[in-house]
Amino acid sequence: MGADLDLQPLPKAELHQHLDGAMRVETAVALAAVAGTSLTADEARRRMVAPDRCASQAELLRYFELPISLLQTERALRRVAAELVADLVADGVRYAEIRWAPRLHLEGGLSVGEVITAVAVGIAEAAAAIGPRTPLIGLIVSAMRSHPPAANVQLAHDAVAFGPPVVGFDLAGDEAGFPAPPHAAAFVVAREGGLGLSVHAGEVPGVEHIVEALDLGARRIAHGVTAIDDPALVQRLRELDVTLDLCPTSNVQSGVVSGLGAHPAARLHRAGVSVTLSTDDRTVSGTTLSAELARTAAALRLSRAELAQIALNGFRRGFAPSGMRAPLIAEAERAWSSWATRTARPAHPTRTARAG
């Protein structure tokens, strides 16, 4: 990769990052040992790091089973949350939203409130240890499409009642198998409680799931890749000013695009749709945000100005209060503007560099 694409020093924002999908392999081994289970690093890696391409979104989701099974105690949740903060710092991330589904972490006897508390405490502990370099972090509580609608309504109430650092409410899971409309009541609760709304959609063929997400009032779509197939939907996204939180490596893994060079991020951005880039899952997808930005810029031949605009969208479209994000936006605008105007060359690497 060309030296001009070393993006780690630049301030970055990550809006689409799952806690369970970011568990370190060595942490999985350690947590398994605490639980009395023998797990080698090689086995953990096989079960947690997805191949370059899966047969479907459902197959990709299986790589979350091991980390979720290990995240059933307060101590485990605190540890993984704190380690993710450290990994974000190492990647130059200044604003981040971490999402996870609390109802998947109740097998050890924790309540939803205790699960949320554990993650919030882990983040606070990391902040105390790291100091001023700690990113501003918001939490997004995810409901699962496969869970009973009434349970997700209660989850929304719990998320609203918890307050900061919870800033958003999301719907995730098997998009093809479970429609979004049955969960509309949960989104009413979340919206009336002041939470930002996100829905996972557009990660399988077809655009109907993105339309469902918009009907739920989503201000951000987690993925939304297939929107490019429907010009009318692209226009609607533009008119509603809805953001697509794209994760190119993960989108290739789920099979919704054939390769990084076929990803529609550049086309959507050039069509006037608000897009951001994130890792989705640092461990499952084997990437970092710096790498994701660089590889996507290379594959899609984004200009420096285009990459800077997309990177800044991450700060501007966050769910945390605008007053808290304002100084980070100003910092990021200065840094990315300087980087973008440093040279007129495209953001992709030189001919001899590895494009990823």
N, C-alpha and C positions, 0 to 999 in steps of 0.2 A: 504494500500500500504506500502511495506517495507520502512524503513527509508533510506535504501541505494538507493532508487529510488526517492528521493526528488531531482528533477533535476532543480528546480527553480534557485538555485545559479549558475548553470553552464551557460556560455555564449552560446546563441543559435541564429540561423539564421532561419528566416521564409520567404520562397520564394513564398508562395501561400496563400495569404490573401486578401479577398475582403472587400473593405471599407463598402459597404452597408450591407453585411452579418455580420459585426462586430458592428453595432450600438447597444448601450446599451438600454435595455428595458426602463429604466427610462428616457433616452434621447428621445426615441420615444414618450413617454407620454408628455414630455415638448414641443417637436416640434409640436405635434398635437395641443396642447393648444395654441401655438403661431399662428397656422393656423386657429384657431377657431373651432377645432374639439375636442369633448370629447372622450378620449381614456383612459381606465383604464389599470393598469399594467397587470392585468390578461388577458385582451383582447390582449394587445400588445404581451404578451408572447405567447399566443395561435397562433398568426399570424406571429411570428418571430422565434420561436424555433421549429424546425422540429421534428417529432417523430423519434424514433430509426431507423425506416425503412419506406420508402415511396414506393409507387407502381412503381415509375419510376423517372428518372431525371426530367422530366417535372413537376411532382408533387412537387419535392423538390424545384424547381425554384420558385414556388408560394410563398414560405416563404420570398422572397425578395421583393414582391410587396409593402408591407407597408413601409419598410425603404426607398425604392426608391421614393415612393410618397412623403415622408417627406423631401427628400434631393433635393429640387428644388430651394433653395435660397443659396446665397453666405454664409450667416451666418450659416445655417445648415451644409453645407459642411465643413466649417472651424471648427465648433464645433466637428463634428463627427471625422474628421481627427485628431484633437488635442487629443480627448479622446482615440482614438485608440493608439496613440503614448504612452500615459500614461499607457494604458493596456499592451502594449508591454514591457515597462520598468518594470512593476510589475511582468511580466512573465520571466524576465531575458534575454530578446531578445536584442542582440547587433547589428544585421543586419536584415533589413526587407525590403521587397518589397510589396507595397500596390497597388492593382489593382482595377480598377473600369471602368465603361463604361460611359464616359462623355456625349454621345449622349442620355443617359437615364435621363439626368438631365437638360433638356432644356425647360420643361413645364412652368417654371416661368419666361421665357424670357431671361435666361442667354445664352451666346454664349459658344461654346466649349472651347475657350480660357479662358473665365471667370470661367468656371467650373474647369479647370485644375489649374488656379491661386488660386482659393479658397482653394482647397485641399493643394496646396503647401504652401500657407500662414498659414493654420491651423497647418501644420507640423512645420513650422518655429516658430510659436507662442508657440507651445508645447516645442520645443527645447529651446527657450529663458527662459521658465518658469522652465524647468526640469534641464537644465545645462548639465554637462559632461556625465551624465548617459544616455542621449538621444541616441538611436541607430542611426547608419547610415541608412538612409532610401532612397530608390529609388521608383519611381512611374512607374507603368506599365499601359499604356492606353489600354483598351480593346475595340475592335470592337465587335459588336453583329452579330452573324450568320444570324439573321433575318432581318438585316438592308440592304438597297440597297448597292451593291458593290461600286457604285460611291461615296456614302456618306462615306464609310469606307476608300476609297482612300483619300478623303479630311481630314478625321480624322487622317490618318497617316501623311499627310503633317503638320497638326496642331501639332501633337505630336513631330515630328522632329523639327519644328520651335520653339517650347517652350524651348527645351533644358533641362538641369538639373533643378530639380531632376528627370525628366522623363528619364528612362533608358531602357524601353522596350515597345513592342507592342504585343498585344494578341488578340486572337479570342475566344469568349465565347458564351454561349447560348445553345439552344436546339440542341444537337448534332444529334439526330435522324431525326429531321425535316428539318434541313438546312445544306447542304453540305458546305465544306470549299473551294473547288476550285474556285468558283466565286469571292472569295476575294483575289485571288493571287496578283493582281495589288497593293493592299494596302500593302502587305508584301514586294513587291519589293521596294516601296517608303520607308518603315520603315527600311529595310535592308540597302539601299543605304544611308539613313540618319544616320546610325550608331547605331540604336536601336537593343537591343537583342530581339529575336523572340520567342514567346511562343504561343502555341495553346492548347485549351481545347479539349481533345479527349480521347477515351478509357474509357468513363464513362457510356457507354451503350454497350450491347452485340455486338461482332464483332470487328475486328481489322482494317477494311477499313478506319475508320476515323483517326486512328493513322498514317496509310500510307499516307493519304492526308496531314496530318500535316507535316510529314517529307518532302513531296514534296513541301510544301510551304517554306521550309528552316528552320523550327523550330529547335532551339537548346535545348529547353526545352518543354516537353509535360506536361500540367497541367492535372494530373491524369495518363492516360496511363495504367490503371489497366489491361485491356484485352490483353495487349501485351503478358502476360504469356501464352496465349492460342496458340501462334504461334512461334515455335522455330526459324523459319527463321527470323521473325521480331525481336525476342530477339537478334539474332546474328547481325542484321542490326543496332539496337540501340547501341549495344556494339561497333561495328565497326565505327559508326558515332560519338560515344561518346556523345550521346544525353541523357539528364537527364529527369527522370520522377519525377515530383513534386507530390508525393502521399499524400492523405489526408484520412487516414483509416476510421475515424468515418464518414466523409461525404460520403465515398465510400460505406459504409454499408447503410447509409440513402438513397442513390440514388438507392440501390438495385443491384448494379453491383457485389457485393460480399454478401454472405449469413450471414457473421458475421466476427468479428475482427480476429478470429482464422483462417479464410479461406482467409484472405487478402494475396496477393502474394508479399508483400514488401520484406520479407525475401528471398523468392525464387528468385526474380529478382536481389536482391543485391548479393546473392551467385552465381548467373549466370553471374556476372560481369557487370550488368547494373548499371549505375549511378542513384541512387535514393535519394530523400530527403523526409522528412516528414514535413507536415504543417497542420494547422487547417482548411484551406479553409475559414471557416466562424465561428468566435468565438461564435457568438450569435446563428446563425442558427443551428450550430452543438453542441452548449453547451459545448465547450471545451477550453483548453488552449494548447499552444505548449508543456509546461512541462508535462501536463497530457497526451497529444497525444503520446509523446515519451515513457512515462512510460507504458501506457496501451498497446501500440503496442509491446513494448519489452516483456511485460508479456505474451500477447496472442500468440506471435510468437516465444517465447523463444530465443530471440536474446541474444548473448553474449554481455558482456560489450564492447569488441573490435568492434563488429559489430555495436552496437548502436552508439559508438563514431564515427566510420567511416561515418555513415549515417548523424549524426549531423554535422560533419565537411564538408560534401558535401554541406550543405546549404551555408556555407561561400565561398567555393571554386567555386560554380556554379552560384553565383550572377551576375547580369548584371551591377552593378556599376563598375566604372573603377578599374582595379586591384590594382593600387597604393593606392586607398582609402580603399580597402578591406584588403590589406596586413597586417597592424598591428592587425586588428581584427582576421584574420586567425591565426597569430602567437599566440595571446592571447588564442584563442579557442583551438589550438593544445596543448598548455601547460596544459590547464585546463582539457580537455577531456582525454589526455594521462595519466595524474595523476589519474583521476577518473577510467579509464579503467584498470589500473594496480594495483589499490588499493587492489583488491581481485580477485581470479580466479573464483568466483561464477558467474553463469549466471546473466544477467541483470533483469530477471523476479523476482517477489517478492517471499517471503517464502510461504510455503504451507498454512499458516493461513491467509495470507494477501489477501485483495480484489483485484482481477485482473481487475476489471472494466468491 
